[in-house]
C-alpha cells in the first residue's frame, strides 16, 4: 500500500446491501457511497471474507470523489 493511499472498508448485510462504509460523506447513505465508489474506482475493489470489501483510493482523489458523490 502506498503512503498516500486510503483504504475504505465496506461491510454488507446478509441481503447484499452495504450497511457500513468508511470515508462516507454525511449527506449520502452507505449504499449510495458504495455504488458511487464501485462505479468510479471499482477496479480497486478487493473482496474479503465475512461480507466485507475494501476500496483503495489515493488520498488526493478522495476529496474529489466525496464532493462528487455528495452533489
CHARMM internal coordinates of N, CA and C (Angstrom, degrees):
IC EDIT
DIST 1 N 1 CA 1.4526
DIST 1 CA 1 C 1.5230
ANGL 1 N 1 CA 1 C 108.66
DIST 1 C 2 N 1.3054
ANGL 1 CA 1 C 2 N 115.95
DIHE 1 N 1 CA 1 C 2 N 129.30
DIST 2 N 2 CA 1.4610
ANGL 1 C 2 N 2 CA 121.54
DIHE 1 CA 1 C 2 N 2 CA 177.95
DIST 2 CA 2 C 1.5241
ANGL 2 N 2 CA 2 C 109.91
DIHE 1 C 2 N 2 CA 2 C -71.59
DIST 2 C 3 N 1.3481
ANGL 2 CA 2 C 3 N 118.07
DIHE 2 N 2 CA 2 C 3 N 150.15
DIST 3 N 3 CA 1.4640
ANGL 2 C 3 N 3 CA 120.09
DIHE 2 CA 2 C 3 N 3 CA -178.13
DIST 3 CA 3 C 1.5250
ANGL 3 N 3 CA 3 C 113.68
DIHE 2 C 3 N 3 CA 3 C -61.83
DIST 3 C 4 N 1.3156
ANGL 3 CA 3 C 4 N 118.07
DIHE 3 N 3 CA 3 C 4 N -25.51
DIST 4 N 4 CA 1.4569
ANGL 3 C 4 N 4 CA 120.85
DIHE 3 CA 3 C 4 N 4 CA -178.24
DIST 4 CA 4 C 1.5223
ANGL 4 N 4 CA 4 C 112.13
DIHE 3 C 4 N 4 CA 4 C -97.49
DIST 4 C 5 N 1.3087
ANGL 4 CA 4 C 5 N 116.96
DIHE 4 N 4 CA 4 C 5 N 22.80
DIST 5 N 5 CA 1.4569
ANGL 4 C 5 N 5 CA 121.90
DIHE 4 CA 4 C 5 N 5 CA -177.47
DIST 5 CA 5 C 1.5282
ANGL 5 N 5 CA 5 C 109.85
DIHE 4 C 5 N 5 CA 5 C -107.76
DIST 5 C 6 N 1.3195
ANGL 5 CA 5 C 6 N 115.86
DIHE 5 N 5 CA 5 C 6 N 134.23
DIST 6 N 6 CA 1.4589
ANGL 5 C 6 N 6 CA 122.34
DIHE 5 CA 5 C 6 N 6 CA 178.07
DIST 6 CA 6 C 1.5236
ANGL 6 N 6 CA 6 C 107.69
DIHE 5 C 6 N 6 CA 6 C -103.19
DIST 6 C 7 N 1.3169
ANGL 6 CA 6 C 7 N 117.05
DIHE 6 N 6 CA 6 C 7 N 133.44
DIST 7 N 7 CA 1.4543
ANGL 6 C 7 N 7 CA 122.01
DIHE 6 CA 6 C 7 N 7 CA 176.49
DIST 7 CA 7 C 1.5260
ANGL 7 N 7 CA 7 C 107.33
DIHE 6 C 7 N 7 CA 7 C -102.38
DIST 7 C 8 N 1.3250
ANGL 7 CA 7 C 8 N 116.02
DIHE 7 N 7 CA 7 C 8 N 120.90
DIST 8 N 8 CA 1.4577
ANGL 7 C 8 N 8 CA 122.34
DIHE 7 CA 7 C 8 N 8 CA -178.87
DIST 8 CA 8 C 1.5219
ANGL 8 N 8 CA 8 C 108.17
DIHE 7 C 8 N 8 CA 8 C -106.62
DIST 8 C 9 N 1.3342
ANGL 8 CA 8 C 9 N 116.19
DIHE 8 N 8 CA 8 C 9 N 118.34
DIST 9 N 9 CA 1.4596
ANGL 8 C 9 N 9 CA 121.70
DIHE 8 CA 8 C 9 N 9 CA -178.81
DIST 9 CA 9 C 1.5243
ANGL 9 N 9 CA 9 C 110.52
DIHE 8 C 9 N 9 CA 9 C -93.06
DIST 9 C 10 N 1.3313
ANGL 9 CA 9 C 10 N 115.87
DIHE 9 N 9 CA 9 C 10 N 138.28
DIST 10 N 10 CA 1.4624
ANGL 9 C 10 N 10 CA 122.09
DIHE 9 CA 9 C 10 N 10 CA 175.41
DIST 10 CA 10 C 1.5237
ANGL 10 N 10 CA 10 C 108.13
DIHE 9 C 10 N 10 CA 10 C -124.60
DIST 10 C 11 N 1.3320
ANGL 10 CA 10 C 11 N 115.20
DIHE 10 N 10 CA 10 C 11 N 146.40
DIST 11 N 11 CA 1.4604
ANGL 10 C 11 N 11 CA 121.32
DIHE 10 CA 10 C 11 N 11 CA 178.20
DIST 11 CA 11 C 1.5228
ANGL 11 N 11 CA 11 C 108.44
DIHE 10 C 11 N 11 CA 11 C -130.56
DIST 11 C 12 N 1.3336
ANGL 11 CA 11 C 12 N 116.19
DIHE 11 N 11 CA 11 C 12 N 136.84
DIST 12 N 12 CA 1.4574
ANGL 11 C 12 N 12 CA 122.79
DIHE 11 CA 11 C 12 N 12 CA -174.44
DIST 12 CA 12 C 1.5157
ANGL 12 N 12 CA 12 C 112.54
DIHE 11 C 12 N 12 CA 12 C -105.56
DIST 12 C 13 N 1.3328
ANGL 12 CA 12 C 13 N 114.41
DIHE 12 N 12 CA 12 C 13 N 152.31
DIST 13 N 13 CA 1.4637
ANGL 12 C 13 N 13 CA 122.32
DIHE 12 CA 12 C 13 N 13 CA 169.23
DIST 13 CA 13 C 1.5270
ANGL 13 N 13 CA 13 C 107.24
DIHE 12 C 13 N 13 CA 13 C -82.37
DIST 13 C 14 N 1.3329
ANGL 13 CA 13 C 14 N 117.97
DIHE 13 N 13 CA 13 C 14 N 164.31
DIST 14 N 14 CA 1.4684
ANGL 13 C 14 N 14 CA 119.66
DIHE 13 CA 13 C 14 N 14 CA 178.06
DIST 14 CA 14 C 1.5284
ANGL 14 N 14 CA 14 C 113.92
DIHE 13 C 14 N 14 CA 14 C -57.38
DIST 14 C 15 N 1.3383
ANGL 14 CA 14 C 15 N 118.47
DIHE 14 N 14 CA 14 C 15 N -25.12
DIST 15 N 15 CA 1.4654
ANGL 14 C 15 N 15 CA 120.13
DIHE 14 CA 14 C 15 N 15 CA 179.37
DIST 15 CA 15 C 1.5286
ANGL 15 N 15 CA 15 C 113.01
DIHE 14 C 15 N 15 CA 15 C -84.84
DIST 15 C 16 N 1.3242
ANGL 15 CA 15 C 16 N 117.97
DIHE 15 N 15 CA 15 C 16 N 1.97
DIST 16 N 16 CA 1.4585
ANGL 15 C 16 N 16 CA 121.89
DIHE 15 CA 15 C 16 N 16 CA 175.76
DIST 16 CA 16 C 1.5106
ANGL 16 N 16 CA 16 C 115.40
DIHE 15 C 16 N 16 CA 16 C 94.26
DIST 16 C 17 N 1.3160
ANGL 16 CA 16 C 17 N 118.47
DIHE 16 N 16 CA 16 C 17 N -3.89
DIST 17 N 17 CA 1.4658
ANGL 16 C 17 N 17 CA 119.93
DIHE 16 CA 16 C 17 N 17 CA 177.71
DIST 17 CA 17 C 1.5233
ANGL 17 N 17 CA 17 C 109.77
DIHE 16 C 17 N 17 CA 17 C -80.45
DIST 17 C 18 N 1.3083
ANGL 17 CA 17 C 18 N 115.71
DIHE 17 N 17 CA 17 C 18 N 152.66
DIST 18 N 18 CA 1.4591
ANGL 17 C 18 N 18 CA 121.36
DIHE 17 CA 17 C 18 N 18 CA -179.82
DIST 18 CA 18 C 1.5257
ANGL 18 N 18 CA 18 C 109.15
DIHE 17 C 18 N 18 CA 18 C -81.36
DIST 18 C 19 N 1.3230
ANGL 18 CA 18 C 19 N 116.20
DIHE 18 N 18 CA 18 C 19 N 120.74
DIST 19 N 19 CA 1.4657
ANGL 18 C 19 N 19 CA 121.55
DIHE 18 CA 18 C 19 N 19 CA -179.61
DIST 19 CA 19 C 1.5174
ANGL 19 N 19 CA 19 C 112.30
DIHE 18 C 19 N 19 CA 19 C -93.00
DIST 19 C 20 N 1.3181
ANGL 19 CA 19 C 20 N 116.41
DIHE 19 N 19 CA 19 C 20 N -39.57
DIST 20 N 20 CA 1.4579
ANGL 19 C 20 N 20 CA 121.98
DIHE 19 CA 19 C 20 N 20 CA -177.27
DIST 20 CA 20 C 1.5184
ANGL 20 N 20 CA 20 C 108.37
DIHE 19 C 20 N 20 CA 20 C -139.98
DIST 20 C 21 N 1.3444
ANGL 20 CA 20 C 21 N 115.56
DIHE 20 N 20 CA 20 C 21 N 141.90
DIST 21 N 21 CA 1.4618
ANGL 20 C 21 N 21 CA 120.37
DIHE 20 CA 20 C 21 N 21 CA 176.54
DIST 21 CA 21 C 1.5208
ANGL 21 N 21 CA 21 C 108.45
DIHE 20 C 21 N 21 CA 21 C -155.18
DIST 21 C 22 N 1.3016
ANGL 21 CA 21 C 22 N 116.19
DIHE 21 N 21 CA 21 C 22 N 137.96
DIST 22 N 22 CA 1.4608
ANGL 21 C 22 N 22 CA 121.40
DIHE 21 CA 21 C 22 N 22 CA -176.96
DIST 22 CA 22 C 1.5207
ANGL 22 N 22 CA 22 C 113.50
DIHE 21 C 22 N 22 CA 22 C -76.49
DIST 22 C 23 N 1.3210
ANGL 22 CA 22 C 23 N 114.81
DIHE 22 N 22 CA 22 C 23 N 161.56
DIST 23 N 23 CA 1.4759
ANGL 22 C 23 N 23 CA 123.96
DIHE 22 CA 22 C 23 N 23 CA 175.07
DIST 23 CA 23 C 1.5237
ANGL 23 N 23 CA 23 C 113.00
DIHE 22 C 23 N 23 CA 23 C 59.66
DIST 23 C 24 N 1.3211
ANGL 23 CA 23 C 24 N 117.00
DIHE 23 N 23 CA 23 C 24 N 24.21
DIST 24 N 24 CA 1.4652
ANGL 23 C 24 N 24 CA 121.93
DIHE 23 CA 23 C 24 N 24 CA -176.36
DIST 24 CA 24 C 1.5227
ANGL 24 N 24 CA 24 C 111.29
DIHE 23 C 24 N 24 CA 24 C -78.36
DIST 24 C 25 N 1.3394
ANGL 24 CA 24 C 25 N 117.46
DIHE 24 N 24 CA 24 C 25 N 132.13
DIST 25 N 25 CA 1.4609
ANGL 24 C 25 N 25 CA 119.67
DIHE 24 CA 24 C 25 N 25 CA 171.95
DIST 25 CA 25 C 1.5343
ANGL 25 N 25 CA 25 C 109.08
DIHE 24 C 25 N 25 CA 25 C -61.60
DIST 25 C 26 N 1.3153
ANGL 25 CA 25 C 26 N 117.06
DIHE 25 N 25 CA 25 C 26 N 140.35
DIST 26 N 26 CA 1.4657
ANGL 25 C 26 N 26 CA 121.57
DIHE 25 CA 25 C 26 N 26 CA -175.73
DIST 26 CA 26 C 1.5200
ANGL 26 N 26 CA 26 C 113.27
DIHE 25 C 26 N 26 CA 26 C -62.68
DIST 26 C 27 N 1.3121
ANGL 26 CA 26 C 27 N 117.31
DIHE 26 N 26 CA 26 C 27 N -23.57
DIST 27 N 27 CA 1.4621
ANGL 26 C 27 N 27 CA 120.50
DIHE 26 CA 26 C 27 N 27 CA -174.41
DIST 27 CA 27 C 1.5270
ANGL 27 N 27 CA 27 C 114.70
DIHE 26 C 27 N 27 CA 27 C -83.43
DIST 27 C 28 N 1.3310
ANGL 27 CA 27 C 28 N 118.81
DIHE 27 N 27 CA 27 C 28 N -3.78
DIST 28 N 28 CA 1.4661
ANGL 27 C 28 N 28 CA 119.72
DIHE 27 CA 27 C 28 N 28 CA -179.37
DIST 28 CA 28 C 1.5237
ANGL 28 N 28 CA 28 C 110.69
DIHE 27 C 28 N 28 CA 28 C -126.40
DIST 28 C 29 N 1.3168
ANGL 28 CA 28 C 29 N 115.34
DIHE 28 N 28 CA 28 C 29 N 159.94
DIST 29 N 29 CA 1.4615
ANGL 28 C 29 N 29 CA 121.09
DIHE 28 CA 28 C 29 N 29 CA -178.45
DIST 29 CA 29 C 1.5335
ANGL 29 N 29 CA 29 C 110.42
DIHE 28 C 29 N 29 CA 29 C -77.62
DIST 29 C 30 N 1.3302
ANGL 29 CA 29 C 30 N 117.07
DIHE 29 N 29 CA 29 C 30 N 160.67
DIST 30 N 30 CA 1.4663
ANGL 29 C 30 N 30 CA 118.95
DIHE 29 CA 29 C 30 N 30 CA 175.08
DIST 30 CA 30 C 1.5278
ANGL 30 N 30 CA 30 C 112.63
DIHE 29 C 30 N 30 CA 30 C -57.10
DIST 30 C 31 N 1.3415
ANGL 30 CA 30 C 31 N 117.39
DIHE 30 N 30 CA 30 C 31 N -40.09
DIST 31 N 31 CA 1.4648
ANGL 30 C 31 N 31 CA 120.52
DIHE 30 CA 30 C 31 N 31 CA -179.61
DIST 31 CA 31 C 1.5274
ANGL 31 N 31 CA 31 C 111.14
DIHE 30 C 31 N 31 CA 31 C -64.97
DIST 31 C 32 N 1.3373
ANGL 31 CA 31 C 32 N 117.78
DIHE 31 N 31 CA 31 C 32 N -40.56
DIST 32 N 32 CA 1.4727
ANGL 31 C 32 N 32 CA 121.05
DIHE 31 CA 31 C 32 N 32 CA -179.81
DIST 32 CA 32 C 1.5275
ANGL 32 N 32 CA 32 C 110.66
DIHE 31 C 32 N 32 CA 32 C -66.50
DIST 32 C 33 N 1.3251
ANGL 32 CA 32 C 33 N 118.70
DIHE 32 N 32 CA 32 C 33 N -39.40
DIST 33 N 33 CA 1.4669
ANGL 32 C 33 N 33 CA 122.53
DIHE 32 CA 32 C 33 N 33 CA 178.21
DIST 33 CA 33 C 1.5257
ANGL 33 N 33 CA 33 C 109.84
DIHE 32 C 33 N 33 CA 33 C -66.27
DIST 33 C 34 N 1.3271
ANGL 33 CA 33 C 34 N 116.66
DIHE 33 N 33 CA 33 C 34 N -43.14
DIST 34 N 34 CA 1.4614
ANGL 33 C 34 N 34 CA 119.94
DIHE 33 CA 33 C 34 N 34 CA 176.90
DIST 34 CA 34 C 1.5230
ANGL 34 N 34 CA 34 C 110.55
DIHE 33 C 34 N 34 CA 34 C -59.29
DIST 34 C 35 N 1.3366
ANGL 34 CA 34 C 35 N 116.74
DIHE 34 N 34 CA 34 C 35 N -47.39
DIST 35 N 35 CA 1.4687
ANGL 34 C 35 N 35 CA 120.79
DIHE 34 CA 34 C 35 N 35 CA -179.07
DIST 35 CA 35 C 1.5230
ANGL 35 N 35 CA 35 C 110.57
DIHE 34 C 35 N 35 CA 35 C -60.19
DIST 35 C 36 N 1.3286
ANGL 35 CA 35 C 36 N 117.06
DIHE 35 N 35 CA 35 C 36 N -44.00
DIST 36 N 36 CA 1.4633
ANGL 35 C 36 N 36 CA 120.47
DIHE 35 CA 35 C 36 N 36 CA 178.85
DIST 36 CA 36 C 1.5378
ANGL 36 N 36 CA 36 C 110.13
DIHE 35 C 36 N 36 CA 36 C -60.39
DIST 36 C 37 N 1.3213
ANGL 36 CA 36 C 37 N 116.66
DIHE 36 N 36 CA 36 C 37 N -49.07
DIST 37 N 37 CA 1.4673
ANGL 36 C 37 N 37 CA 119.54
DIHE 36 CA 36 C 37 N 37 CA -178.86
DIST 37 CA 37 C 1.5229
ANGL 37 N 37 CA 37 C 111.24
DIHE 36 C 37 N 37 CA 37 C -62.28
DIST 37 C 38 N 1.3198
ANGL 37 CA 37 C 38 N 117.86
DIHE 37 N 37 CA 37 C 38 N -42.88
DIST 38 N 38 CA 1.4541
ANGL 37 C 38 N 38 CA 120.35
DIHE 37 CA 37 C 38 N 38 CA -178.51
DIST 38 CA 38 C 1.5206
ANGL 38 N 38 CA 38 C 111.44
DIHE 37 C 38 N 38 CA 38 C -63.43
DIST 38 C 39 N 1.3245
ANGL 38 CA 38 C 39 N 116.83
DIHE 38 N 38 CA 38 C 39 N -37.54
DIST 39 N 39 CA 1.4661
ANGL 38 C 39 N 39 CA 120.65
DIHE 38 CA 38 C 39 N 39 CA 179.04
DIST 39 CA 39 C 1.5244
ANGL 39 N 39 CA 39 C 112.81
DIHE 38 C 39 N 39 CA 39 C -73.85
DIST 39 C 40 N 1.3289
ANGL 39 CA 39 C 40 N 118.15
DIHE 39 N 39 CA 39 C 40 N -26.45
DIST 40 N 40 CA 1.4599
ANGL 39 C 40 N 40 CA 120.99
DIHE 39 CA 39 C 40 N 40 CA -173.61
DIST 40 CA 40 C 1.5240
ANGL 40 N 40 CA 40 C 115.21
DIHE 39 C 40 N 40 CA 40 C -108.49
DIST 40 C 41 N 1.3147
ANGL 40 CA 40 C 41 N 118.30
DIHE 40 N 40 CA 40 C 41 N -29.44
DIST 41 N 41 CA 1.4693
ANGL 40 C 41 N 41 CA 120.94
DIHE 40 CA 40 C 41 N 41 CA 177.71
DIST 41 CA 41 C 1.5305
ANGL 41 N 41 CA 41 C 110.74
DIHE 40 C 41 N 41 CA 41 C -135.11
DIST 41 C 42 N 1.3324
ANGL 41 CA 41 C 42 N 115.24
DIHE 41 N 41 CA 41 C 42 N 29.49
DIST 42 N 42 CA 1.4602
ANGL 41 C 42 N 42 CA 121.08
DIHE 41 CA 41 C 42 N 42 CA -177.51
DIST 42 CA 42 C 1.5140
ANGL 42 N 42 CA 42 C 114.61
DIHE 41 C 42 N 42 CA 42 C -58.77
DIST 42 C 43 N 1.3254
ANGL 42 CA 42 C 43 N 116.45
DIHE 42 N 42 CA 42 C 43 N -25.20
DIST 43 N 43 CA 1.4695
ANGL 42 C 43 N 43 CA 119.00
DIHE 42 CA 42 C 43 N 43 CA 179.27
DIST 43 CA 43 C 1.5256
ANGL 43 N 43 CA 43 C 112.29
DIHE 42 C 43 N 43 CA 43 C -65.79
DIST 43 C 44 N 1.3293
ANGL 43 CA 43 C 44 N 117.29
DIHE 43 N 43 CA 43 C 44 N -16.14
DIST 44 N 44 CA 1.4656
ANGL 43 C 44 N 44 CA 120.90
DIHE 43 CA 43 C 44 N 44 CA 178.87
DIST 44 CA 44 C 1.5193
ANGL 44 N 44 CA 44 C 112.25
DIHE 43 C 44 N 44 CA 44 C -94.00
DIST 44 C 45 N 1.3393
ANGL 44 CA 44 C 45 N 117.84
DIHE 44 N 44 CA 44 C 45 N -4.05
DIST 45 N 45 CA 1.4620
ANGL 44 C 45 N 45 CA 121.84
DIHE 44 CA 44 C 45 N 45 CA -177.09
DIST 45 CA 45 C 1.5280
ANGL 45 N 45 CA 45 C 110.62
DIHE 44 C 45 N 45 CA 45 C -65.12
DIST 45 C 46 N 1.3267
ANGL 45 CA 45 C 46 N 114.39
DIHE 45 N 45 CA 45 C 46 N 137.17
DIST 46 N 46 CA 1.4638
ANGL 45 C 46 N 46 CA 120.89
DIHE 45 CA 45 C 46 N 46 CA 178.51
DIST 46 CA 46 C 1.5280
ANGL 46 N 46 CA 46 C 107.99
DIHE 45 C 46 N 46 CA 46 C -132.78
DIST 46 C 47 N 1.3433
ANGL 46 CA 46 C 47 N 117.96
DIHE 46 N 46 CA 46 C 47 N 109.39
DIST 47 N 47 CA 1.4646
ANGL 46 C 47 N 47 CA 119.88
DIHE 46 CA 46 C 47 N 47 CA 179.08
DIST 47 CA 47 C 1.5253
ANGL 47 N 47 CA 47 C 111.11
DIHE 46 C 47 N 47 CA 47 C -68.57
DIST 47 C 48 N 1.3175
ANGL 47 CA 47 C 48 N 115.13
DIHE 47 N 47 CA 47 C 48 N 144.90
DIST 48 N 48 CA 1.4574
ANGL 47 C 48 N 48 CA 122.62
DIHE 47 CA 47 C 48 N 48 CA 177.04
DIST 48 CA 48 C 1.5259
ANGL 48 N 48 CA 48 C 108.32
DIHE 47 C 48 N 48 CA 48 C -124.69
DIST 48 C 49 N 1.2987
ANGL 48 CA 48 C 49 N 116.96
DIHE 48 N 48 CA 48 C 49 N 169.99
DIST 49 N 49 CA 1.4588
ANGL 48 C 49 N 49 CA 119.96
DIHE 48 CA 48 C 49 N 49 CA 178.17
DIST 49 CA 49 C 1.5197
ANGL 49 N 49 CA 49 C 110.93
DIHE 48 C 49 N 49 CA 49 C -74.71
DIST 49 C 50 N 1.3182
ANGL 49 CA 49 C 50 N 115.64
DIHE 49 N 49 CA 49 C 50 N 163.98
DIST 50 N 50 CA 1.4575
ANGL 49 C 50 N 50 CA 120.72
DIHE 49 CA 49 C 50 N 50 CA 174.76
DIST 50 CA 50 C 1.5137
ANGL 50 N 50 CA 50 C 114.75
DIHE 49 C 50 N 50 CA 50 C 74.36
DIST 50 C 51 N 1.3235
ANGL 50 CA 50 C 51 N 118.30
DIHE 50 N 50 CA 50 C 51 N 28.69
DIST 51 N 51 CA 1.4545
ANGL 50 C 51 N 51 CA 120.87
DIHE 50 CA 50 C 51 N 51 CA 177.72
DIST 51 CA 51 C 1.5134
ANGL 51 N 51 CA 51 C 113.47
DIHE 50 C 51 N 51 CA 51 C 70.01
DIST 51 C 52 N 1.3248
ANGL 51 CA 51 C 52 N 115.92
DIHE 51 N 51 CA 51 C 52 N 39.66
DIST 52 N 52 CA 1.4608
ANGL 51 C 52 N 52 CA 120.45
DIHE 51 CA 51 C 52 N 52 CA -179.36
DIST 52 CA 52 C 1.5177
ANGL 52 N 52 CA 52 C 110.16
DIHE 51 C 52 N 52 CA 52 C -128.99
DIST 52 C 53 N 1.3360
ANGL 52 CA 52 C 53 N 115.11
DIHE 52 N 52 CA 52 C 53 N 161.58
DIST 53 N 53 CA 1.4581
ANGL 52 C 53 N 53 CA 122.58
DIHE 52 CA 52 C 53 N 53 CA 178.99
DIST 53 CA 53 C 1.5192
ANGL 53 N 53 CA 53 C 107.06
DIHE 52 C 53 N 53 CA 53 C -154.48
DIST 53 C 54 N 1.3225
ANGL 53 CA 53 C 54 N 117.14
DIHE 53 N 53 CA 53 C 54 N 151.97
DIST 54 N 54 CA 1.4615
ANGL 53 C 54 N 54 CA 120.40
DIHE 53 CA 53 C 54 N 54 CA 173.73
DIST 54 CA 54 C 1.5263
ANGL 54 N 54 CA 54 C 109.72
DIHE 53 C 54 N 54 CA 54 C -125.93
DIST 54 C 55 N 1.3263
ANGL 54 CA 54 C 55 N 114.50
DIHE 54 N 54 CA 54 C 55 N 148.37
DIST 55 N 55 CA 1.4526
ANGL 54 C 55 N 55 CA 122.84
DIHE 54 CA 54 C 55 N 55 CA 169.97
DIST 55 CA 55 C 1.5150
ANGL 55 N 55 CA 55 C 106.80
DIHE 54 C 55 N 55 CA 55 C -113.73
DIST 55 C 56 N 1.3074
ANGL 55 CA 55 C 56 N 116.94
DIHE 55 N 55 CA 55 C 56 N 145.66
DIST 56 N 56 CA 1.4677
ANGL 55 C 56 N 56 CA 121.90
DIHE 55 CA 55 C 56 N 56 CA 174.21
DIST 56 CA 56 C 1.5274
ANGL 56 N 56 CA 56 C 107.73
DIHE 55 C 56 N 56 CA 56 C -113.63
DIST 56 C 57 N 1.3312
ANGL 56 CA 56 C 57 N 115.30
DIHE 56 N 56 CA 56 C 57 N 119.92
DIST 57 N 57 CA 1.4639
ANGL 56 C 57 N 57 CA 121.61
DIHE 56 CA 56 C 57 N 57 CA -176.37
DIST 57 CA 57 C 1.5190
ANGL 57 N 57 CA 57 C 108.12
DIHE 56 C 57 N 57 CA 57 C -128.78
DIST 57 C 58 N 1.3235
ANGL 57 CA 57 C 58 N 116.82
DIHE 57 N 57 CA 57 C 58 N 137.78
DIST 58 N 58 CA 1.4604
ANGL 57 C 58 N 58 CA 118.67
DIHE 57 CA 57 C 58 N 58 CA 177.98
DIST 58 CA 58 C 1.5195
ANGL 58 N 58 CA 58 C 109.15
DIHE 57 C 58 N 58 CA 58 C -66.32
DIST 58 C 59 N 1.3041
ANGL 58 CA 58 C 59 N 116.21
DIHE 58 N 58 CA 58 C 59 N 145.90
DIST 59 N 59 CA 1.4655
ANGL 58 C 59 N 59 CA 121.54
DIHE 58 CA 58 C 59 N 59 CA -178.99
DIST 59 CA 59 C 1.5182
ANGL 59 N 59 CA 59 C 111.06
DIHE 58 C 59 N 59 CA 59 C -59.51
DIST 59 C 60 N 1.3266
ANGL 59 CA 59 C 60 N 117.47
DIHE 59 N 59 CA 59 C 60 N -35.17
DIST 60 N 60 CA 1.4603
ANGL 59 C 60 N 60 CA 120.42
DIHE 59 CA 59 C 60 N 60 CA -179.43
DIST 60 CA 60 C 1.5213
ANGL 60 N 60 CA 60 C 111.94
DIHE 59 C 60 N 60 CA 60 C -70.31
DIST 60 C 61 N 1.3277
ANGL 60 CA 60 C 61 N 118.35
DIHE 60 N 60 CA 60 C 61 N -29.17
DIST 61 N 61 CA 1.4617
ANGL 60 C 61 N 61 CA 121.70
DIHE 60 CA 60 C 61 N 61 CA -179.66
DIST 61 CA 61 C 1.5262
ANGL 61 N 61 CA 61 C 113.41
DIHE 60 C 61 N 61 CA 61 C -87.43
DIST 61 C 62 N 1.3254
ANGL 61 CA 61 C 62 N 118.09
DIHE 61 N 61 CA 61 C 62 N -18.82
DIST 62 N 62 CA 1.4575
ANGL 61 C 62 N 62 CA 120.46
DIHE 61 CA 61 C 62 N 62 CA -174.28
DIST 62 CA 62 C 1.5281
ANGL 62 N 62 CA 62 C 112.06
DIHE 61 C 62 N 62 CA 62 C -59.07
DIST 62 C 63 N 1.3068
ANGL 62 CA 62 C 63 N 118.41
DIHE 62 N 62 CA 62 C 63 N -48.86
DIST 63 N 63 CA 1.4714
ANGL 62 C 63 N 63 CA 120.53
DIHE 62 CA 62 C 63 N 63 CA -179.21
DIST 63 CA 63 C 1.5214
ANGL 63 N 63 CA 63 C 111.21
DIHE 62 C 63 N 63 CA 63 C -61.79
DIST 63 C 64 N 1.3249
ANGL 63 CA 63 C 64 N 116.94
DIHE 63 N 63 CA 63 C 64 N -38.74
DIST 64 N 64 CA 1.4654
ANGL 63 C 64 N 64 CA 121.04
DIHE 63 CA 63 C 64 N 64 CA 177.80
DIST 64 CA 64 C 1.5173
ANGL 64 N 64 CA 64 C 110.72
DIHE 63 C 64 N 64 CA 64 C -60.85
DIST 64 C 65 N 1.3233
ANGL 64 CA 64 C 65 N 116.75
DIHE 64 N 64 CA 64 C 65 N -44.67
DIST 65 N 65 CA 1.4587
ANGL 64 C 65 N 65 CA 120.89
DIHE 64 CA 64 C 65 N 65 CA 179.50
DIST 65 CA 65 C 1.5220
ANGL 65 N 65 CA 65 C 111.37
DIHE 64 C 65 N 65 CA 65 C -67.87
DIST 65 C 66 N 1.3129
ANGL 65 CA 65 C 66 N 118.02
DIHE 65 N 65 CA 65 C 66 N -40.09
DIST 66 N 66 CA 1.4657
ANGL 65 C 66 N 66 CA 120.78
DIHE 65 CA 65 C 66 N 66 CA 178.85
DIST 66 CA 66 C 1.5261
ANGL 66 N 66 CA 66 C 110.66
DIHE 65 C 66 N 66 CA 66 C -61.72
DIST 66 C 67 N 1.3232
ANGL 66 CA 66 C 67 N 116.96
DIHE 66 N 66 CA 66 C 67 N -44.14
DIST 67 N 67 CA 1.4685
ANGL 66 C 67 N 67 CA 120.69
DIHE 66 CA 66 C 67 N 67 CA -179.83
DIST 67 CA 67 C 1.5246
ANGL 67 N 67 CA 67 C 111.24
DIHE 66 C 67 N 67 CA 67 C -66.20
DIST 67 C 68 N 1.3107
ANGL 67 CA 67 C 68 N 117.64
DIHE 67 N 67 CA 67 C 68 N -41.66
DIST 68 N 68 CA 1.4683
ANGL 67 C 68 N 68 CA 121.20
DIHE 67 CA 67 C 68 N 68 CA -179.74
DIST 68 CA 68 C 1.5276
ANGL 68 N 68 CA 68 C 110.76
DIHE 67 C 68 N 68 CA 68 C -66.45
DIST 68 C 69 N 1.3174
ANGL 68 CA 68 C 69 N 117.89
DIHE 68 N 68 CA 68 C 69 N -40.40
DIST 69 N 69 CA 1.4582
ANGL 68 C 69 N 69 CA 120.65
DIHE 68 CA 68 C 69 N 69 CA -179.32
DIST 69 CA 69 C 1.5262
ANGL 69 N 69 CA 69 C 111.56
DIHE 68 C 69 N 69 CA 69 C -68.12
DIST 69 C 70 N 1.3220
ANGL 69 CA 69 C 70 N 116.76
DIHE 69 N 69 CA 69 C 70 N -34.89
DIST 70 N 70 CA 1.4679
ANGL 69 C 70 N 70 CA 121.14
DIHE 69 CA 69 C 70 N 70 CA -178.15
DIST 70 CA 70 C 1.5230
ANGL 70 N 70 CA 70 C 111.99
DIHE 69 C 70 N 70 CA 70 C -77.49
DIST 70 C 71 N 1.3313
ANGL 70 CA 70 C 71 N 117.63
DIHE 70 N 70 CA 70 C 71 N -18.52
DIST 71 N 71 CA 1.4783
ANGL 70 C 71 N 71 CA 120.86
DIHE 70 CA 70 C 71 N 71 CA -177.11
DIST 71 CA 71 C 1.5140
ANGL 71 N 71 CA 71 C 112.69
DIHE 70 C 71 N 71 CA 71 C -75.90
END
COOR INIT
IC SEED 1 N 1 CA 1 C
IC BUILD
